[in-house]
Amino acid sequence: MKPLEKFFTEDPKWYEKIGTIHALLERVKISEEQSGDVLQLRKRSRILSVHASTAIEGNQLTLDQVTDVINGKQVWGPPKDIKEVQNAWHAYSEMPGYTPWSVDDLLRAHTHLLDTLIGESGRFRSVGVAVVGNDGTLLHKGAPAAQVPALVAQLLHWGHTSEAHPLIKSSAVHYRLEYIHPFRDGNGRIGRLWQTLILSQWNPLFAWMPIETLVHHNQALYYKALQDSHADGTAVDCRPFIDFMLDALANSLYKYIDVATQTVVDVTVNVPVNVPVNEVAGKILAMVRTDPKVTAQKMALALGVTDKTIKRHLKTLREQGRIQRTGSDKAGHWEIIR
């Protein structure tokens, strides 16, 4: 098999981000220990992931409806949407039995995700496909159908033998699956699932991280990172996509910690009691404590709000004398004053 040519260039800043993720994983362990009900916490996080993954593809069920479907309750909604949720839950539940470098397991996972929804579930597509924008513009043309089996086998062989850090490798595999577009439908779902699988075999905690949720809240940035990684349908360099996913992975850990602890700021210790702290401001303070170099964009990604909202809260916190900025906007860091 011809070796896969390198399809990304490394950014030295990635390793700082990887260091942050390692530190956050330790915080996740502590948060789980303090949560009181790890199984319920993990189930809740996975429900969030299933809801987000299907919503990205246009599923109209609400989070409450998705929760009811997973809990076996009757839900009034489009049968296709209900089946998508059931399939996604099944696929994620089967994840411990998948081998990330097995073509057969990739096809099996696709069967679980698309069972009865398309005629080619669990099979590579037999026709050409293209990704088209809302305005009809051709964004990307998938690889020729006849080449798909060999390209996927080549990619998984690369993943199995690559010495790249799992956080980088998993993002690269995710991107390349989207680039090849091996299935008639479900390519986004299988790409995100497969990245979660690769990461969960590196660190089991990733099996429960709400990565899909952060992608859902930032779909425009997700698709832009994909688009920026190739031009005119030709894979150039997926560095922008890896960069986006490293931020999303870090923020999924922040999100999980937030869900585990329910509150992210101790007002009796860190904030004067006569000045109330709202939910968003409290979360900003917690993120600054964990990572003083955290950017407004990262905060917005983690909290599911706009950059403008984060900047407004940062301005208020600075005016209240709670935080200050040291150094430049690009190279500086935040400090908590009180």
Steps between C-alpha positions, in 0.01 A plus 500: 500500500635841401579709811268792561678828437504733798187715484564750778777724630549525873451819696732541804205647692322164483720362775405779737136413429575132556656588836183685596291196405717270714446733798127514437478121492632496855229749596241277335607211722460716809162631380372146446612398849314798648187466287342228715350312205752433223272268303221757482750772412642295214157406371393864503812601309445229239138605454627852432741355242229297326268800488776721360622245245155448352409870521806588292350285224160670523319287758214703652454318833557709811741394774205393717360290215840341437525417870156338490589295191815371669304419816247299297211741533250570225582813303289677240729603218620408150574124495826566314619739773412251773683222317808721456515553876454129573772413250745755637448377857560143383816597311648682799405213733685257270812718493708287743473212251634694202864495392582843353737364235262232369316570174246233594427675831461835324240341273333332798477833683347657190241222498410587859475872418297471180306177551179509287559869421682447169534206266878490525545499878824323586626517140724744323311714252465382143441847352675835490410761764553871545455745785303803386444826688159657566549720196574204275875556498711184476701483823659160465485197275557163664757255373394282203288211630733237354791639702320524836580152644873537431510859630328407827727198550801723432378760752438250779839339434657844535314557826608164637869560423529877549698625798302825515344586836149344524341844532657600168462161334131468585428845359692420182308174451172684561592756235614241247179300536303814421729566204460150353126503579483119488123461553189614324383653832622520858857613428494774763358269763751222430792747494412645839428156648833366371695787653330434833586129466869571432518735796312266733757227434773747595312624808168333592360829634456622142224244446277728708614846395234717329716569193197493272332767711783747449504430125124555487528836674772601255388346172603800292857484637505120457406519133732794442791301646416214263478739207823680592682165500450440129459713192316419177424153631868415546633412845770753574567517873255415779689712751200739541270207580740348754536842662121533528456151642770545765309803627170310481648204691631727776167674524311170514701427815406839644137422417514159667658648813226761505228235474669294771535780751178689410670819622837633397565781746511511879346840576583478871872486434582660167236773453376768743158391627346840430570466126300218339659285234279384215540162336707606199732725702556220753596260225738756350674537839533123531652469153747781570607323820566179306666662199609867537577511126152391398363710213155654461440268204578193711267623774222554249559153354485338844195689623298494180470879476633761258840668518313829549329365815833387646665835428212684667538292816878539497458876479262494798733281707790734426293805597404327825868444576472120502737425215772677308687443177880483511684532171362532150167366380681233298786396728381610845298327771217560747547543874228472764524787746219410740 
